[in-house]
Amino acid sequence: MTLLDQETAKKEQPKGKKIVLFLLILSVVLLIVIISAMIVLYGNRTVPLTLSVDGSDITIESDLLATDENGENYISIQKISNSIGYDYLTGEYKQYSEDPTNSKGYLQNENQIIQFEADNNKIYKTTPNSNLDYEEYELSNNIIKLNNLLYISLEDVNVGLGITYSYSQKDNKILFNTVENLTQEYKTSLPTQTNNQLIEISEEYNNEKALSYDMLVVSNESQKWGVVNSSFSTIIGNRYTSLEFIESAGVFIVSDDNKYGVISKEPNQRPIIDLNYEEVSVINNSPIFYQVKLFGKYGIMNAEGKVIINNEYDSMGYTSESTTEQSVLTIKEYGNNKENLIVVCKNGKYGLVNLDNGNSIGDCILDKIYAKTENGKNNYYIQLQEQEFSLDSYIESVNTTTINIGQ
């Protein structure tokens, strides 16, 4: 190669390198443009809405979901009922109706009945064969009715349907979980999540319902029960031998050393009812009243733990064994003054006490206090010395301090 050829080659090398570098930069730019376009296309793509219950996708029918004029999202109670473990029936519980235009409907399973009504934000719960009145709950939004279907706001399903709700924006997916399913999920992860400090989650139905309020009833190795949230942060320490969630009151009935009381679900609060009693139970739901037993005698406290009726009675309520007479525990909004009454028993005889102020209505001298359904309405009667009188006439005679058995 001549000296001239060498000089020419030296000049061509930088030119070739520049071409390669240019092509490399162009490739990178094109790659960036392609990736950016893909990102834009992916970001703009429409992901179809899906819905799952307990991890299983369900078909979204055309009338399963609805939106009101304020943009609030609703779901059909009837359409979702089977997927969350309920049967849906039209009408009012124990007042059956097959009319599809009925504004009322209810859910029912072996554990619970939930009553709904269109254009109303109050719902009512009870349990099969319960002797107590309905538990009343207030929703954030009214139940609405569209095309003969009742709808509940997604915001209210934890209270209204007893399930948890979340939404995945990434997947455009509605996620429902029943408390029964959550119990099993937490059951397997509880020991590892808490370093074996907590070993068991309660499978009692009342305690499972606490899961829809982000509370888990759990025990430690000493079989002491407490409450944590879904992040396993302590709400109530593990110090109780038993613990039962009372959804209607938002409290827990607890025991230790065979003494019972009531505590708030809010941490670091004094007991609503001190652990001094042999038994504690809810005896009235709206408003809340507790029956407490001390030294073998029963009394009544209100929702704030104030004594309404002293512990002096052998039992509360009258239990009828007749097919024509109904048992009576409480009588709601009785008379012109809308008084709430409770049947009390002492020495085998019955009487009445006003739950609002604790005042007795006469003494415990009655043989029976019962109800009869007449013309679709409950009417109340008493029996005294084998004679039947209306409750109205008995109370009137007590108020006038004269009881004429012959009338």
C-alpha positions as CSV (number, residue, x, y, z in Angstrom):
1,M,0.0,0.0,0.0
2,T,1.4,3.4,-0.9
3,L,1.6,6.3,1.5
4,L,-1.3,7.9,-0.4
5,D,-3.5,4.9,0.2
6,Q,-2.7,4.9,3.9
7,E,-3.6,8.5,4.3
8,T,-6.9,7.9,2.4
9,A,-7.8,5.0,4.7
10,K,-7.1,7.1,7.8
11,K,-9.6,9.7,6.6
12,E,-12.3,7.1,5.8
13,Q,-12.2,5.5,9.3
14,P,-13.7,8.5,11.2
15,K,-16.4,8.8,8.6
16,G,-17.4,5.1,9.0
17,K,-17.5,5.4,12.8
18,K,-19.8,8.4,12.5
19,I,-22.2,6.5,10.3
20,V,-22.3,3.6,12.8
21,L,-22.9,6.0,15.7
22,F,-25.7,7.8,13.7
23,L,-27.4,4.5,13.0
24,L,-27.1,3.4,16.7
25,I,-28.6,6.7,17.9
26,L,-31.4,6.4,15.3
27,S,-32.2,2.9,16.5
28,V,-32.4,4.1,20.1
29,V,-34.6,7.0,19.2
30,L,-36.9,4.6,17.2
31,L,-37.0,2.2,20.1
32,I,-38.0,5.0,22.5
33,V,-40.7,6.1,20.1
34,I,-42.1,2.6,19.7
35,I,-42.1,2.0,23.6
36,S,-43.7,5.4,24.1
37,A,-46.4,4.6,21.5
38,M,-47.0,1.2,23.2
39,I,-47.3,2.9,26.6
40,V,-49.8,5.4,25.2
41,L,-51.8,2.7,23.5
42,Y,-51.8,0.5,26.6
43,G,-52.8,3.5,28.8
44,N,-55.6,4.4,26.6
45,R,-57.0,0.9,26.2
46,T,-60.3,0.1,27.8
47,V,-60.1,-2.6,30.5
48,P,-63.6,-4.2,30.9
49,L,-65.1,-4.0,34.4
50,T,-65.0,-7.3,36.3
51,L,-66.3,-8.4,39.6
52,S,-65.2,-11.2,41.9
53,V,-66.6,-12.7,45.1
54,D,-64.2,-14.6,47.3
55,G,-61.6,-14.7,44.5
56,S,-64.0,-16.1,41.9
57,D,-65.1,-13.9,38.9
58,I,-68.8,-13.7,38.4
59,T,-70.7,-12.6,35.3
60,I,-71.8,-8.9,35.3
61,E,-75.3,-8.9,33.9
62,S,-76.7,-5.8,32.4
63,D,-78.8,-4.9,35.5
64,L,-76.3,-6.0,38.2
65,L,-74.8,-2.6,38.6
66,A,-76.3,0.9,38.5
67,T,-75.3,4.5,39.0
68,D,-77.6,7.3,40.4
69,E,-77.7,10.9,39.3
70,N,-75.0,11.8,41.8
71,G,-72.5,9.2,40.4
72,E,-73.0,6.9,43.3
73,N,-72.5,3.2,42.3
74,Y,-75.0,0.6,43.3
75,I,-75.4,-3.2,43.1
76,S,-78.5,-5.3,42.8
77,I,-79.3,-7.0,46.1
78,Q,-81.3,-9.7,44.4
79,K,-78.7,-10.4,41.7
80,I,-75.7,-10.6,44.1
81,S,-77.5,-12.6,46.8
82,N,-76.7,-16.1,45.8
83,S,-73.0,-15.3,45.2
84,I,-72.6,-14.1,48.8
85,G,-74.5,-16.9,50.4
86,Y,-78.1,-15.7,50.8
87,D,-81.5,-16.3,49.3
88,Y,-83.4,-13.2,48.2
89,L,-87.2,-13.0,48.8
90,T,-89.7,-10.3,47.9
91,G,-91.7,-8.6,50.6
92,E,-91.2,-8.4,54.3
93,Y,-89.9,-11.2,56.5
94,K,-92.7,-13.5,57.6
95,Q,-95.2,-11.4,55.6
96,Y,-94.7,-13.1,52.2
97,S,-95.3,-11.5,48.9
98,E,-94.7,-12.6,45.3
99,D,-95.5,-9.2,43.9
100,P,-92.4,-8.0,41.9
101,T,-93.4,-4.4,42.3
102,N,-93.1,-4.7,46.1
103,S,-90.8,-2.0,47.5
104,K,-89.5,-4.4,50.2
105,G,-87.3,-7.4,50.1
106,Y,-85.0,-9.4,52.4
107,L,-82.0,-11.7,52.4
108,Q,-82.0,-14.9,54.4
109,N,-79.6,-17.7,55.3
110,E,-79.1,-20.0,58.3
111,N,-77.4,-17.2,60.3
112,Q,-79.2,-14.0,59.5
113,I,-82.1,-12.1,57.9
114,I,-81.6,-8.6,56.5
115,Q,-84.7,-6.5,55.6
116,F,-84.5,-3.7,52.9
117,E,-87.0,-1.1,51.7
118,A,-86.7,1.2,48.7
119,D,-86.1,5.0,49.3
120,N,-85.0,4.2,52.9
121,N,-81.5,4.3,54.4
122,K,-82.5,2.1,57.4
123,I,-82.2,-1.7,57.2
124,Y,-83.1,-4.3,59.8
125,K,-81.4,-7.5,60.8
126,T,-82.4,-10.5,62.9
127,T,-81.5,-14.1,63.3
128,P,-83.8,-17.1,62.6
129,N,-86.0,-17.9,65.7
130,S,-84.8,-14.8,67.6
131,N,-87.0,-13.5,70.4
132,L,-85.5,-10.1,70.3
133,D,-86.7,-7.2,68.2
134,Y,-84.9,-6.3,64.9
135,E,-81.5,-4.7,65.0
136,E,-81.7,-1.3,63.2
137,Y,-78.8,0.0,61.0
138,E,-78.5,3.3,59.2
139,L,-76.8,3.3,55.7
140,S,-75.0,6.3,54.1
141,N,-77.4,6.1,51.1
142,N,-81.0,5.1,50.5
143,I,-81.8,1.8,49.0
144,I,-83.0,2.5,45.4
145,K,-85.4,0.6,43.1
146,L,-84.9,0.2,39.4
147,N,-86.9,-2.1,37.1
148,N,-88.4,-3.9,40.2
149,L,-84.9,-4.6,41.6
150,L,-83.6,-3.2,44.9
151,Y,-80.1,-1.8,44.8
152,I,-77.6,-1.0,47.6
153,S,-74.7,1.5,47.4
154,L,-71.3,-0.1,47.1
155,E,-70.3,2.2,50.0
156,D,-72.8,0.5,52.2
157,V,-72.3,-3.2,51.5
158,N,-70.1,-3.9,54.6
159,V,-73.0,-2.9,56.9
160,G,-75.9,-3.8,54.6
161,L,-74.6,-7.1,53.2
162,G,-71.9,-8.1,55.8
163,I,-69.2,-8.3,53.1
164,T,-66.0,-6.3,52.4
165,Y,-65.6,-4.2,49.3
166,S,-62.6,-2.8,47.5
167,Y,-61.9,-1.6,44.0
168,S,-58.7,-2.2,41.9
169,Q,-58.3,0.7,39.5
170,K,-55.4,-1.0,37.7
171,D,-57.6,-4.1,36.9
172,N,-60.9,-2.2,36.8
173,K,-62.2,-4.8,39.2
174,I,-64.7,-4.8,42.1
175,L,-63.6,-7.2,44.8
176,F,-66.1,-8.6,47.4
177,N,-65.2,-11.0,50.2
178,T,-67.6,-12.7,52.6
179,V,-66.6,-12.8,56.2
180,E,-66.6,-16.6,56.1
181,N,-64.0,-16.6,53.3
182,L,-61.9,-13.9,55.1
183,T,-61.9,-16.0,58.3
184,Q,-60.3,-18.9,56.4
185,E,-57.8,-16.7,54.7
186,Y,-56.7,-15.0,58.0
187,K,-56.8,-18.4,59.7
188,T,-53.9,-19.7,57.6
189,S,-51.8,-16.6,57.7
190,L,-52.4,-15.5,61.3
191,P,-49.5,-17.3,63.1
192,T,-46.9,-16.4,60.5
193,Q,-48.0,-12.8,60.3
194,T,-47.8,-12.3,64.0
195,N,-44.7,-14.4,64.8
196,N,-46.8,-17.1,66.4
197,Q,-48.0,-14.6,69.1
198,L,-51.6,-15.1,67.9
199,I,-52.6,-18.6,66.9
200,E,-56.4,-18.6,66.2
201,I,-59.2,-16.5,64.7
202,S,-62.7,-16.9,66.1
203,E,-65.1,-18.7,63.7
204,E,-68.2,-17.8,65.8
205,Y,-70.6,-16.1,63.4
206,N,-71.0,-13.0,65.5
207,N,-67.3,-12.6,65.7
208,E,-66.8,-13.2,62.0
209,K,-69.1,-10.2,61.3
210,A,-66.5,-8.0,62.9
211,L,-64.4,-8.6,59.8
212,S,-66.6,-6.4,57.8
213,Y,-65.6,-3.6,60.2
214,D,-61.9,-4.4,59.8
215,M,-61.6,-6.3,63.1
216,L,-60.4,-9.8,63.8
217,V,-61.2,-11.6,67.1
218,V,-58.1,-13.6,67.8
219,S,-56.5,-15.7,70.6
220,N,-53.0,-16.3,71.8
221,E,-51.3,-19.5,73.1
222,S,-52.9,-18.9,76.5
223,Q,-56.3,-19.0,74.9
224,K,-56.9,-15.4,75.8
225,W,-59.0,-13.5,73.3
226,G,-58.5,-10.0,71.9
227,V,-59.0,-7.9,68.7
228,V,-56.7,-6.7,66.0
229,N,-57.3,-5.0,62.7
230,S,-56.4,-6.4,59.2
231,S,-52.8,-5.1,59.6
232,F,-52.6,-7.1,62.9
233,S,-52.3,-4.0,65.0
234,T,-53.9,-4.4,68.5
235,I,-57.3,-2.9,69.1
236,I,-58.1,-4.9,72.3
237,G,-55.4,-6.8,74.1
238,N,-55.5,-10.6,74.6
239,R,-56.8,-10.7,78.2
240,Y,-60.3,-12.2,78.0
241,T,-61.4,-15.9,78.3
242,S,-64.4,-15.1,76.0
243,L,-65.2,-12.3,73.6
244,E,-68.3,-11.7,71.5
245,F,-68.9,-9.0,69.0
246,I,-72.3,-7.3,69.2
247,E,-72.8,-5.7,65.8
248,S,-76.0,-3.7,66.7
249,A,-74.2,-2.0,69.5
250,G,-70.7,-1.9,68.1
251,V,-69.3,-3.4,71.3
252,F,-67.9,-6.6,72.7
253,I,-69.3,-8.7,75.6
254,V,-66.3,-10.1,77.4
255,S,-65.5,-12.3,80.3
256,D,-62.6,-13.2,82.6
257,D,-62.6,-15.3,85.7
258,N,-66.3,-16.1,85.1
259,K,-67.2,-12.4,85.4
260,Y,-68.8,-10.6,82.4
261,G,-68.9,-7.1,81.2
262,V,-69.1,-4.9,78.0
263,I,-66.2,-3.0,76.4
264,S,-66.0,-0.6,73.5
265,K,-64.4,-1.5,70.2
266,E,-62.5,1.8,70.5
267,P,-59.0,1.2,72.1
268,N,-58.0,2.6,75.5
269,Q,-61.6,3.1,76.7
270,R,-63.0,2.2,80.1
271,P,-65.4,-0.7,80.2
272,I,-69.0,0.3,79.4
273,I,-70.1,-2.3,82.0
274,D,-67.4,-3.5,84.4
275,L,-66.6,-7.2,84.6
276,N,-68.6,-7.8,87.7
277,Y,-71.6,-9.8,86.5
278,E,-72.4,-13.5,86.3
279,E,-74.1,-13.0,82.9
280,V,-74.5,-10.1,80.4
281,S,-76.7,-10.3,77.2
282,V,-78.5,-7.9,74.9
283,I,-82.2,-8.0,75.7
284,N,-83.4,-5.1,73.5
285,N,-81.8,-3.8,70.2
286,S,-83.5,-0.5,69.5
287,P,-82.5,1.1,71.8
288,I,-79.8,-1.2,73.3
289,F,-80.5,-2.6,76.7
290,Y,-78.4,-5.2,78.5
291,Q,-79.7,-7.9,80.9
292,V,-77.2,-8.4,83.7
293,K,-77.2,-11.1,86.4
294,L,-75.7,-10.6,89.9
295,F,-76.2,-12.9,92.9
296,G,-78.7,-14.9,90.8
297,K,-81.0,-11.9,90.2
298,Y,-81.5,-10.0,86.9
299,G,-81.5,-6.3,86.2
300,I,-81.2,-4.0,83.2
301,M,-78.6,-1.5,82.1
302,N,-78.8,0.9,79.1
303,A,-76.3,1.3,76.3
304,E,-74.1,3.7,78.4
305,G,-73.9,1.2,81.3
306,K,-76.4,3.0,83.5
307,V,-78.5,0.9,85.8
308,I,-82.2,1.1,84.7
309,I,-83.6,-1.8,86.7
310,N,-81.9,-3.1,89.8
311,N,-80.9,-6.8,90.2
312,E,-84.0,-8.0,92.0
313,Y,-85.9,-10.2,89.5
314,D,-85.8,-13.9,89.0
315,S,-86.2,-13.6,85.2
316,M,-87.2,-11.3,82.4
317,G,-90.1,-12.0,80.0
318,Y,-93.1,-14.3,79.9
319,T,-92.9,-17.6,77.9
320,S,-96.2,-18.9,76.7
321,E,-96.9,-22.6,76.1
322,S,-100.3,-21.9,74.5
323,T,-100.8,-21.9,70.7
324,T,-103.2,-18.9,71.0
325,E,-101.0,-16.8,73.3
326,Q,-97.6,-15.4,72.3
327,S,-94.6,-14.9,74.6
328,V,-93.8,-11.4,75.6
329,L,-90.4,-9.9,76.6
330,T,-90.7,-6.2,75.7
331,I,-93.6,-4.0,74.5
332,K,-92.4,-1.2,72.3
333,E,-93.9,2.3,72.2
334,Y,-96.9,1.4,74.2
335,G,-99.8,3.8,74.8
336,N,-100.2,7.5,74.1
337,N,-96.8,8.2,75.7
338,K,-95.0,5.6,73.5
339,E,-93.4,3.9,76.5
340,N,-91.1,1.0,76.3
341,L,-92.0,-1.8,78.7
342,I,-90.4,-5.0,79.8
343,V,-92.0,-8.0,81.5
344,V,-90.3,-9.0,84.8
345,C,-90.9,-12.0,87.1
346,K,-90.5,-12.4,90.8
347,N,-91.6,-15.4,92.9
348,G,-93.4,-16.9,89.9
349,K,-95.6,-13.8,89.3
350,Y,-95.2,-11.2,86.6
351,G,-95.2,-7.4,86.4
352,L,-94.1,-4.6,84.1
353,V,-91.3,-2.0,84.3
354,N,-90.9,1.0,82.2
355,L,-87.5,0.7,80.4
356,D,-87.3,4.4,79.8
357,N,-87.2,5.4,83.5
358,G,-87.1,2.1,85.5
359,N,-90.4,2.7,87.2
360,S,-92.6,-0.3,88.0
361,I,-96.2,-0.5,86.8
362,G,-97.8,-2.2,89.7
363,D,-96.3,-5.1,91.6
364,C,-95.4,-8.6,90.4
365,I,-98.9,-10.1,91.0
366,L,-99.9,-11.3,87.5
367,D,-100.2,-14.9,86.4
368,K,-99.5,-14.2,82.7
369,I,-98.7,-11.3,80.4
370,Y,-99.1,-12.3,76.7
371,A,-100.1,-11.2,73.2
372,K,-102.7,-12.3,70.7
373,T,-102.7,-11.5,67.0
374,E,-106.1,-10.0,66.2
375,N,-106.9,-8.5,62.8
376,G,-103.3,-8.4,61.9
377,K,-102.3,-6.6,65.1
378,N,-100.7,-7.7,68.4
379,N,-103.0,-6.9,71.3
380,Y,-101.7,-7.5,74.9
381,Y,-103.5,-9.2,77.8
382,I,-102.8,-10.1,81.4
383,Q,-104.3,-12.9,83.5
384,L,-105.0,-12.4,87.2
385,Q,-106.7,-14.9,89.4
386,E,-107.7,-16.9,86.3
387,Q,-109.4,-13.9,84.7
388,E,-108.2,-12.2,81.4
389,F,-108.0,-8.5,81.1
390,S,-106.7,-6.2,78.4
391,L,-103.3,-4.7,79.3
392,D,-104.9,-1.2,78.7
393,S,-107.5,-1.8,81.4
394,Y,-104.9,-3.2,83.8
395,I,-102.6,-0.3,83.4
396,E,-105.4,2.2,83.7
397,S,-106.5,0.5,87.0
398,V,-103.0,0.6,88.3
399,N,-102.7,4.3,87.5
400,T,-105.9,5.0,89.3
401,T,-104.7,2.8,92.2
402,T,-107.8,0.7,92.0
403,I,-108.0,-2.8,90.6
404,N,-111.5,-4.2,90.2
405,I,-111.1,-7.9,89.4
406,G,-114.8,-8.2,88.5
407,Q,-114.7,-5.8,85.6
